[in-house]
Structures are given as C-alpha cells and as structure tokens.
C-alpha cells in the first residue's frame, strides 16, 4: 500500500528512471565490447573528449547541446535520449501499476535488463550473462514475494522457459544443421519465466514469435520490398512481449 502521495513520489521515479537509462546506455555500449561500466569516464566516441557531468544530464543535456558534441560538433546518437526516456517511462508505468511495494525494485531491474538486452542483441546478436543470470535469481525472489506468481510458478517458469528454448535449439541443430536458438536466448527465457511464471511465459514466447514473424513478413516486405531471410535476433521480440506481458499477462491468464 502506498503511504506517500503520488504527486510526491512521481518526480523521484522519473528522475531515477532517467539516470538508470543513462547508465543503461553505458551498459549497452561497453558490455558487448568487454569494457568496464565503471571506468573510464564517458567520452565522445567521435573525438574522444571527456564529457563533463553537466553535459551528461539525461535528456536535458541532449536538448541543450542540440544533439551535438560540445567539442567537435559530432552528432550524438538518438539512441541515448531514447533509452533514457523509455526507461523513465517504464519506471513510471510500473510504479503506477504496482505502487510502492517491496517488489517494485525487482520489477525495475527486470525492465531495465530487458531494455539493455533489446539493444545489445539488436546490435551484436548476443545476450550477456551479466543481465540474465542475476535476473534469474532476482526473478525467483520476485516470484516468491508476488502472490500472483508464487515461488513454485517461478521455479517451474524458469525451468520451462530455459528448457523450451533448449529443446528448440536441439531441434534446430538436428533438422537444419545450424543453431536455431542460442544460449543467451535460453537464459533470457529462464529469466522471464522466473519473473512471470510458466503460464505467462508461454504467452510471452508466443507473442515474441508472432512479432518476429510479422517483422520477417509484413514489415520487411513493406520496408525492403522482399521478405527477410536468414538469422534474426530473438531477444528484442522477447523483450517487447515480456514488457507487455508483465503489465497485462496476469489479467489475460485469469480471463
């Protein structure tokens, strides 16, 4: 039950979400490259100039600098304010849906991990263990604290998620002589299952498959004039479906 008034808490939630989004930008850039997320301090990727603290304020600095580096004038990627804004929006929506409950920090970690996984898998076709392995442990704790899930469903969901994609990986290797699913996808499904339980996990995986097929078919046909073929990253589709399922999945299952 929320004790503090919403108008008092909401600015702090927005502020926290923006700064977590700023940190996620560091994670998205550095983790796939094997770099530390702690040091060195942020620099312009074009000229290497050190970015001062007042030039690194989420959203505000991008607007004041007009999307340009203060030193070399190079364009700052639109992804930086996008990640910050999306993360803040996720924090706000989750807070409004859950209130100030003990599960809220776990939920924020889950959604932050999904944001990082979305962009890392999109760029590098990898899903880092640094996001999924702690996520599995925190997901089981979240499930134990959440009556709608419960620790039994969390454990079953984690095993079922990882197991289902592992079976798909084996089937793909046997039928097509290539890896249809990667280890990172298996761990991502295990993390989602730990947070959501096995029933919601099935909805999320089904939704992710539909999104992937829609992109392969309709979207790629509209953009490129032909149906996309070859390998695609599965993590972004699971991330989108997991966020929607996290907010609405329990209601769909009850229905």
N, C-alpha and C positions, 0 to 999 in steps of 0.2 A: 504493500500500500504506500502510495506517495504521500509523504508528510509535507515536503516543501512545495510551495506553489509553482505551477508550471511556468509562469512568466519569469520566475527567478532562476529556474534550472535550465530552461531552454537556451539562453545565451551561452552558458557554460558548455552545454552539449555541442552547440555549433562550433564554438572555439576549439574544443577538444577534437572534434571530428576534422576540422581543417588542419590542425597540427599533426594528427595521426596520418592524414592524407599526405602532408608534406613529407613525413618520414617514409611513407609507402613509396613515394617517388624515388627516394634513395634506395630502398629495398629493390624496387623494380629494375633500377639501373645497375646496381652494384652486385647483387647476389648472383645473377646468372654469369657475371664476369669474374666471380671468385674474389671480389673485393670486400673489404670490411665496411660495415654500415656505420661504424663509429668514427673512423678517421681514414683519410684526411678530411678536412672541411670541404664543403661544396665549392666547386669551381665551375666556371663557364666551360662547357665542352668544346666551344669553338676556339677561344683564345687562352683558356687556362687561368684567367684572372680569378682571384679569390672573391667569393660572393660574401659581402658583409651581411650582418644579421638583419639590418633594416632593408636589405634588398631581397630577403628571403622570407618575408611575411606572406603566409598563404593568401592567394587571390589578390590581396591588396598590392603587393609589390609588382605582380604581373600587370595590373591595370596601370599603376603609376609609371612603370617603365615602358608601357605600351607594347609589351611583348618583345622587348629588345634588351640585349645585354647592355649594361650601363657603360661598359668599357669599349667593346668592339662593335656594338650595334648589331650583332648577330641575332637572328630570330630565336626566341625561346619557344620550345615546342608547346603546342596547345595542350599536350597531354598533362603537363604539370598542373595547371589550374583545373583541368577536367578531373584528375584523380582527387585533388583536394576537395572540389565541390561535390563530387559523387560520394566520397567518404563521409563528408559532413551531412549530406542528405540521408545516407544510410543510418548514421548515428541518430539523427532526428526522428526518422520514421520508426526506428526500432524503439527508441525511448518513448515515443507517443503510443506505440502498440503495447509495450511492456510496463512502462512506468519505472520507478526507481526500485527495482528488485535485485536480489543478490545475483540473479542470472545475467543481468544486463552486461557486465564486463565480459563475460564469456561470449555473449551474442555479438558484442562489438569486435572481439578478436576474430570470431568466425567470419563476419562480414569483411573485415579488413584483410584477412587471409584470402578470401575469395577475390577481392579487388586485385591484390598482388598476383595471384595465380592467373587471373584473366589476362593481364598484360604480359607477364613473363612467358606464359605458354603461347600467347599470340606471337611474340617476337622470336622466342628461342626454341619453341617446341619442347620445353621441359617444365616440370612442376617440382620445385625444390622441396626436399625433405624438411627444410627449416620451417616451412609453413604447415605441411601436412602431419608430420609426426607429433609435434606439440599439440596440433589441432585435434588429433585422435584422443589424446589424454584429456584435454580440456573439454572435448565433446562428451566424453563419458561422464565427467564431473557435472557438466551442464544437464545431461540427461537425468542423472541421479537427483538433481535439485529441481527438476521440472516435472510436475505431476502428469502433464500431457504426454511425456515421453517415458520416464522411469528408467532405472539403470538396466533392467532386463532388455527393454527395447533398444537401449543404446548399444549394449554389447552385441545383441543379435543384428542390429542395423550395421554396426561396424564390420562384423564378420561377413554378413550377407553382401555388403557393398564391395568390400575387397574381394570376396570370393566370386561374386558375379562377374566382375571385370577380369579377374584372373582366369576364370573359365573361358571368357571371351578371347583373352589373349592366347590361351592354348588352342582354342578352336580356330582362330585366325591363322596361327602358325601351322596347324595341321591341314587346313583347307586351302589356304592361299600362299603358304610357304613364306609368309612375312609377318611381322609384328602388327597385329591389328590394334592392340591396346598396349600401352607402355606402363612401366612400373609406377610412374608418377600418377597416372590415371587411377590405378588400383588403390593407391594410398589416399588420393583425393576422395574416391567413393567411400573408403573406410571412414574418413573424417566426416563426411556429410552424413553417413549412416549413424555415426556415434552421436552427432548433434540431434538428428531428426528422428531416428528410429527406422525400422525396416520398411514400414508401410509408406511413410513419406518419402523415403529413399527411392522406392520403386516409381513413385510419381515423378520425382526429380530426374531420374535417369531416363524415363520415358519422355519427359519434356525436353531434356537435353538432346535426345536422339531426334525428336521432331524438329527442334531448332536447327540442328546440324543438317538434316535432310532438306529443310526449307532453304538454307543458305546454299547448299550444293546444287539445288534445283532452281527454284524461283529467283532467289536473289542474284546468284551468279549469272543466271541467264539474262536477267534484266541489266546487269552491270556490264558484263563482258560479251553478251550475245551467244554464249555457249555454256553448257553445264560443266561445272568444275569437276575435275577428276584428280585422283591422287590423294595423298595424305593431308588431313586437316587436323589442327589441334582440337582435342575434345574438351580440354579444361575450360575455355571461355564459355562454352554452351552449358556445361555443368554449373559453372559459377552463376550464370544468369538464372537458370532454372532453380538453383538452390536458394537464391535470394527470394524469388517469388514464392517458392515452397515454404521458406522459413516464415513468411508473413501469413500465407494463406493455406498451407498444406494441411494443418490440423483441422481446419474447417471443412476442407474437401473430404478428408478421411471420415470425419463424423457424419457428413452427409451421405 
